[in-house]
């Protein structure tokens, strides 16, 4: 593959987990993706007042036989004000679509729907590369602000100095929306995970002889 990367296809979960363990044990630089059978089933709970505690919502779901992995109150993209909707990640189960039959929760009329499809591009906030997230990345840290080899949270760059792109050394952050590598990636974007195949991408290190 491009950028001196090798992609390993694992056709069953056991092989995938064995490969990941091997990579981590030897601290091999790699990134991967969440296996399909482990992905949470995301839903949107609408019309529940934002003041409702997420723990109470989780208890109601569990009483109805649904296991919740994560729940968060939605907020307005501009004002950050809480909205009367919650994003709920359910544990994957065979009868997952039964959740849409729930119309009352905590004595309120509610609606549970699938979230809108996003056209955004996934960018890792650990290594700043496109196509995967930090949760499944084992590559070295790269700062989104100065391009240095450290966690962005540890960056000491003064706020009044120009940013430096880690991908092209331009005077902007690595997550700049009109960034050329981002545009090229979007143009060539294809599904990274199909069926039940699990992928592991390994970055080869140059040999020093």
Secondary structure, 3 states (H helix, E strand, C coil): CHHHEEEEEECCHHHHHHHHHHHHHCCCCEEECCCHHHCCEEEEEECCCCCCCHHHHHHHHHHCCCCEEEEEEEECCCCCCEEEEEEEEECCCCCHHHHHHCCEECCEECEEECCCCCCCCCECCCCCCECCCHHHECCCCCCCCCCCCCCHHHCCCCCCCCCCCCCCCCCCCCCCCCCHHHHHHHHCCCCCCCCCCEEEEEECCCCCC
